Every structure is written in structure tokens, then in C-alpha cells.
Amino acid sequence: MSIVIENCSFVYPSSGIGVHDVNISADDGELVAVIGSSGSGKTTMLKLVAGFEQANSGRILINGRDVCGVPARLRNVGMVFQSYALFPLMTCAENVAYPLKIRKVPPAERRRKALDMLERVGLAAFADRLPSSMSGGQQQRVALARALGFNPDVLLLDEPLSALDASLRVELRREIRRLQKEQGITALHVTHDQEEALSMADKVALMHQGRLIQIATPQELYDRPVNRRVAAFVGHANLWDGVVVDADTVRVPFGELRCSCSPYVSGDKVTVLVRPERVMPDADGTVNVFDGAISADSFLGAVRRYTFSVGGSGIEGETARRKPFTRVGIPPEAVQLLPFEEA
Amino acid sequence: MLVIAYLVYIFLPIALLLIGSFGETWTNTFLPTGFTLRWYLDVWNDPSFRRAFIVSLEVAVSTCVIVTALAVPLAYALTRSMGKIAGLAGRFLAIMPIAAPPAVLAFGYILIFSTDAMPYLGTTWLIIAAHVVSTLPYMFQTLVADIRHLHLDKLELAAESLGASFGQRFFHIILPSLQHSIFSGLVVVSAISIGEFQITNLIAGFLNRTYPVVLLQSFYGATGFACSTTMVLLLLACASAAGSALTARSASRAKKH
């Protein structure tokens, strides 16, 4: 089963915002995370796939079948909502069995399947409890069991972890990923939490103002962002305005950095990206080494995040090193040039 | 202290009515003298009171059924379509029958339904229609508040994604979720319908006057008789509220299983 979103556009008639010409595809058994700030159109994208909204143009293929115009209830899509959306008057087992009831599965068999599904999310003992008597994490597990229990073609996750505590979130991330892999189901996961996306997904699609900016594996998205926005959204980043001096040098506000400037040529304005963990405290050598002082310092346990001031500019860095230092180095291969964009 | 004073203020007249309905004579004294069941027997034996009692029950039950049948889909539809016009229509519907003085509504009915084209003045159906108009807002508002509070739109989307058709969503999710507000709405609707006097007094025919309308006559007779007829109205209102509440409950239970 696969999901292919082809040149999809949709505009909300009331507000005029929506999504424009979006292309996202998820291959069989893949989990694709769609991330972006609020208003980026990521939830709209999910609604289009679920069938809650119908695209104005473009196609949406679920397992090769064009589902545009097909009502939501006939799309055979499992969906998990941020607010759990469990039916409050039904027990957990009844909730999980509900889609089977709709599909006219006999009562005994749907009860058995529901219990089996609850077992898989570790909640068999809660089968006859009402959702209101359970914690948020448990409710979301039931919702997950309900969304997967009727063998849907694809799984859609609409910010499923946003309403949960941080520690629970990490636990449920693994649980969702485990179940998704076990079932081998293709999933589309909308979230505003980039860490969640990077840690769970096979591919991550970043949206901004209704447009898809980049879709790539988490590593590629982090290591080779296509522009300033992606670099800033995914992980921490030093982003400086720069001007290419020659093929190996770019000028940034606090000096000159040696790096490979291809394909840019002398005089081009660029955005210079350096990830904080690539900045080396107390660096040896003479290339890209800067003297200055630590101006901000926060200890985060495993790492220490600091701002190193060089001539009025700041270099963000991350290190495990506890001792003070007055010099940092930036390896040339850590410097990336992106198309120039105003901050 | 204030609460006690308030409770006394509410319950003292009812207590005096109760005492008065069993008192043999009550003239110029704080409490009646003697004990009798005569007044209740008189009410029971009076054909106009008996008929009015039955008409009141018929009207109240019919009003409850029609109001539920109208208000549930209406409240649902209006909360679903968030358009400005729908919202305005909803607010209008919710406020207008309460804001308009009953006499205005009644004169409207008299004007319209005494014509040759629509000669329905004096029929029980017109009384029911008038009660539906006056009580619909109470049920409607309770339902709208509950639909919003329960986030039924989210539950419906979930049911839709699980494959449920509109009918299945309505009967499996929406209606059971609304059982409590239908229940409390019906208590109010039946109590108002049983007690409604102003409009009914102006539009009822001689043979289908409701209980409160006939009750007015008893005030011209003996005090004990007036007290007992009023106590019967109070009982009728309580019984009808309890009855409609219980019906709503058992209906929603039956639907669930």
C-alpha cells in the first residue's frame, strides 16, 4: 500500500489559505512525517488524504487508486487524532470494535479482534473500561488500536502525541513505530515536533505556507537542507548572511571562512549554515579559527549549548566539554552555503 | 441565612396550598380549620377539570415528542454549518419566542388561524403548535451548548474515518452523547407546557382548555377547592417532568443496546 499526493491544491473558501501544488509520496510500509509551523498546511494535507476535504486539483492515490471524490468513510483509512476522539459512552473494546461493527463483523468475532488489538497495545486489562477513566497515554493507545484494528489501507496520524507529557511522548513514539512496522502499514504522520519527526520517520516532508519545501530522509533533511527555512526549522543552526570571496572563501559578519563555495561564484550573496555540534571548542590549527569569549552558556546534561562571541557576532555551539575556552574552530567541511534569503 | 429565607419564600406558598387543600374552612385565619378530602373529590368529579387534565397531558406529551424531533436535528445542523446566516438564524430561533410577549404570539395565532383558509383556532393541535414554539428554544439551547461542549464534531470525524455513514454516526454517536441534554431539556419543556397559561388561555376552545386555564375558574369558588386544584397542577407538572425524563433515559438506553 502506498500514498501518492500529486500536484495537490486546496483552498479554504472562507479564509483563502490552503495548500498549493503539493507532491508527497509514501512507499509501502513507510512512515512519512509532515512537519511545519502552524498554518503551514500540514493538517490540511492530512484532511485531504482522509477525505474530510476534497482537493481542488491534483490527485491523491492510495495504493494506486485515485481517491479524489471518494467520501472519507469509504477510503478505508485509519486515523488517530490529537484529541484521541474516543467515543465516551463506549468501552475501550467497543471503541476498537466499532469499525468492525460498521463492517458487519459478527459480535463475537469483533470482540475477539478488539481484545487482540488491545493486547497488542498492552491494554487488554482495560477492555471494559470507559475512556474517561483512563490516562491520556492510555486513551491514545486505544485510539491507535482502533485505527489499526480494521486493517485499513493506510494510517494517518494527526499530531497524536501533542496532548501528552514529554516522557510519555517518547514512549508512545516507539510504540507507534513498532505497531506501524509490525503491521507493515504505510503511514502519514503530521506533527509540529521536529524531533518526533526525525526520530520516527523514514522520510520527512517540510511544509511552509501551504507549500512543500523539502521531502527527504531525516538525515538528508538535517545534513543537506535546501534553504534557510529548512535549516532553521530542523535542529539548531548558525545561519549567517555571507558573500562569496573566491572559490574557497566566504565572508561572514565575524570574518572569513574557508570552505568549498561551489556552485556559487565570487560576489554571490549566500546564507552560511554551520550546525552547532560541528563547532569545535579549543580548536588547533589556523583554518577557520576564531578567538573570543563565551557570552551565553546553558548546561543541558549531555551537552552544553553556548554562544561564542567574536567581534560582535555570535557563534552557537554545542559541546560535551565542561572547561572554559577562548577559541573555536569551524572545520571547512562543516560549512554549507545555501541560497541567500533574508532572515 | 439568606438561603433559608429564600427557601421559605419559595416553599411557604406551596406548603400553605397543601395545607389549605385539606382544610375544611379557611376564612380570615392564618391556617384553615378542620380536615377533609372533599375538595380533591370535587376536583375528581368535575368533568371540566378531568377533561382539562387529560388535554394538558396530551399537549405536554405531544409537545415533548415534537420539540425533540425538531430540536435535535436543528441544533445539530446549526452547529455543523458554522456560516454566519445559520448562526444568526440559530440565535433568532433561540431568543425570539422567549423575547416576544406571549400575548403578542397569541394575538398572532388568533389573527392567522381564525381565517377561512386556516380555521384551526380552538383546536388541540394549535395549542400543541404554540407550545412547541414557546418551548423549542429551551431544548435547542441546551443541545447546542452540549454539542459544542462534547466536541461532537471531532467524534463524528473519527466515526466517519472508521467507515460510519451519516445515519450510523447520528444514531451511534450523536444521539447517545446527547441523552443527558435531551433529558434535561425535556424536564423544562414539559414543565413549561403543563404550566403555560397566557397563550393557551387565548387560543384554546371550550372543550380543549388545558388545566391551568380551567384552574382560573376555581379561584372564584371555595378556598379549599382552589388550593386542591392548584396542588393537582403542581403534581401534574412534577409527574410530567419526571415522566419525560424517564422516557428520554429509557429511549436512549434502548438505542444503545
Interface residues (C-beta under 8 A of the other chain):
Chain A: A50 G51 F52 A72 R73 L74 R75 N76 V77 G78 M79 F81 S83 A85 L86 F87 P88 L89 Y98 P99 I102 R103 R146 F150 L156
Chain B: L150 H151 K154 L155 L157 A158 A159 E160 S161 L162 G163 A164 S165 Q168 H172 I173 P176 S177 K256
